[in-house]
Amino acid sequence: MVGVPGRSKACVTCLRRKKRVRLVFPLYGCDLQKPRCGPCRKACIECGGYYRPRIFINNTVQNPDTKVRTMGASCELRHDTFGKKAGRNPIAAESVALLPSLARSAYQTKYLDLFWNLYLPNGVALSPEVTQPTLGGWIGTIQEIYSTEEVLRKALLAMSLAAVGKHDGSQFLKEEGMELYAGALQGMAVALKNPKRALSDGMLTAIRIFSLYESMHGNNDASGLAQARSWVVHNSGDVALLMARTPHSFTTGHAHRLFADGRLHLTLSALRTRKRTFLAEPAWMAIPWSQQEKSPRDHLIDILIDITPVFEDMDIMKSCEHMQQKEALRQQLIARYLDLQQRLVDWNTRFAPDFEPTGECPEVILPSKLAAAHLSTLLWSTQLVVAININLLLHTSENSLVAMDLDRLCGNIVKTIPFFCHPSVGLFRVHLTTYPLSVALQYICDVGAGRMVAERRLLVDCLDNPACVGMRQFITSMNDNLPGFLQ
C-alpha cells in the first residue's frame, strides 16, 4: 500500500497553491478550518478538502492471461456541495481515484432523493391523473430537464439541502443550501445575458425553484416581510421570461406544463399588488391551449386571472373625484363581478370535485382526494373573493344581488386545512394552501372575533402543527394585517 503519512495536513487546494499549514507559514498558510479553509474562502475559490486518497495495489498472483482491472478502496462520501468540497472517493478501475464529477453526482443524488421524499405526497411521484387537476406536472419536467441547465441544478440542490437541513435540524445543511442558492442566483444573472439560455425551459424552471425556495426558506428577517418581497421579485422575473417567449412557445411539451402550472402563483402575486396581469390578455388565455384542451383547473384559474383587472379598476374607481363618472364605474364593476360569479356557478355545475370537508385529518391521503381538495378550496376561495368585492360595491338597498353564505365558504376552506396538514402530503402543501388559507384568514379577520369562533380555533390547532410552521411564516409575510393569533 502506498499512503501519505507525514505529508502536510493542508487542504488539497492550498497544497496545489503551495500554501502549507499555518503553523509553518503563519501569514498565508492553510488554517485547516472545515469544511473550507480560510485562504480558500478569502480567495473565493473552491476548497479541495483534506482527504488524499490511499492507493491500494493488488499484488495477488493471477493468471497472466487475466487482465487485472480491480483496485479497491473505502467509499465513504464525507461531504461535497456541488463539487466544492472533496470527500472520500471510491477508487475507479481504470483511473485509480473516482472522478470528482462522480462524487458530486453521488452527493447530489442523495440529497435530491431525500428532498423528493419530503416534498412529494406520500414520497412518490404523482400520477398523470393527479398532476393535471393539481399543479404537480412541473415536477416531471424538472426531473427530465434537470441535467440540461447548470443554474437549475444548483437551484434544486440548494432547495434540497435547505429542506433536508430544516427537517433534520442541521444548521450546516441549511447554510450550505443558502450559500448554494446565492451561487445559483449569480449564475442566473450570467445566464440571462445569453439569449438562448434565457429563453430555455431550464431557466424558467430555475426561477420557479427560486420562488419556491423563498416561500419555504426565505424568512430571514425579523419582520418576515422580506420573504414576500423576494417571492414577488422572482415572480416578476418569471413574468419577464414568459413574455420574452410569446404565447406560441407554450403550446406543447414541458413548456406548456410549466406555463399552465405557473399561472396560479403569478396570479396570486398580481392579486396581492391589485394589478392586472398579462395572463388576462386574450392571446395568453387561448394560444397556449391551441393544441390541447383546458383542464377543469385551467378553466378555474382563467376566472381567477380575470379578477386582476377588476381589482385594478376598483382602485381607479375609488380615486375618481367626478361623482357621475364614479357611479358609472361602480355599476360596470358590479356587472363584471356578477359575471365572474355566474362563471363560477357554471364551473361548479360542470366540474364539481368529489370532496366534502370534515375538519378532520384522515389516516390515509389518496392522491385523487388531494386533487379534489385542491380544486375545491380553489373554487371556494375564488367565490369568496368575488362575493366580498361585490358586497364592497353594493349599497344597502342592493344587497339582494348576492345571496351566498360567505361564512360557509370560509368554513369549508378552514375544514380542509387539516387535510393538507397531513404528514403524507409533504412539502407539496405549500402550493395547495397559500391562496385559500390567505383568503380564509383575511375573511376571519374582517368579520371580527364574535364570528367564526370554531373555525378560528381549528386554524390555531392546524397552524401550530410543526409541519405547517413554514407555511404559516410565508402566509404571514404575504399578509401583514392578518389576525393576531398568527403573529
Secondary structure, DSSP 8 states (H G I E B T S, - for coil): -B--TTS--S-HHHHHTT--BTTTSTTTSB---SSS-HHHHHHT-----S----B--------TTS--------------STTSS-------TTTSS--HHHHHHHHHHHHHHHHHHHHSGGGS---HHHHTTSS-HHHHHHHHHGGG-HHHHHHHHHHHHHHHHHHHT-HHHHHHHHHHHHHHHHHHHHHTTSHHHHTSHHHHHHHHHHHHHHHHH---SSSSHHHHHHHHHHHHHHHHHHHTT-GGGGSSHHHHHHHHHHHHHHHHHHHHHT---GGGSHHHHHGGGTTS---HHHHHHHHHHTHHHHHHHHHHHHT---HHHHHHHHHHHHHHHHHHHHHHHHHHHHH--S----SS--S---HHHHHHHHHHHHHHHHHHHHHHHHHHH--GGGGGG----HHHHHHHHHHHHHHHTSGGGGGGHHHHHHHHHHHHHHHHHHH-TTS-HHHHHHHHHHHTSGGGHHHHHHHHHH-TT--GGG-
